[in-house]
Amino acid sequence: MTETTRKPSNAYRYLFVLIFGLVIGVVASVMLASAIKKRQDPFPGSLMQVMAKQSQLLEQSRKQSRCSINDTAPRLQTLRALSNDLDLAFPGLRDDARFQQHASRFRASLNDALGTPPSDCTALAIVTERIGNDCKACHQDFR
């Protein structure tokens, strides 16, 4: 009988090194993404989200026929207060004339709405459409 000696395969070693390399790559990618995210300012996105939510709540009130001044004025006041921070949220656009024009138009729409608050759903629909158009115009230029 002849005895043959088989050399152990290196496949397990290669597989281990491959898996270990993938794990290290994933961990490094997560750390890099986290570091990049920490360097970004969350304020502009947060401001836009809160303003969008207030606009959605106005539209929701209109759809539910809850269009009294008591239902709409707090939302409009919040939007107007938040609009004061647009320059702070986007400091790179502070000197841009188009951005200032959009921000001024948005504030003017809110001032008009607060000056004569919508008292019925028809008036609220006009106000929400105007606010939406102001937002859309700015986003078309700067998004």
Disulfide bonds with the S-S distance in Angstrom:
Cys67-Cys121 1.89
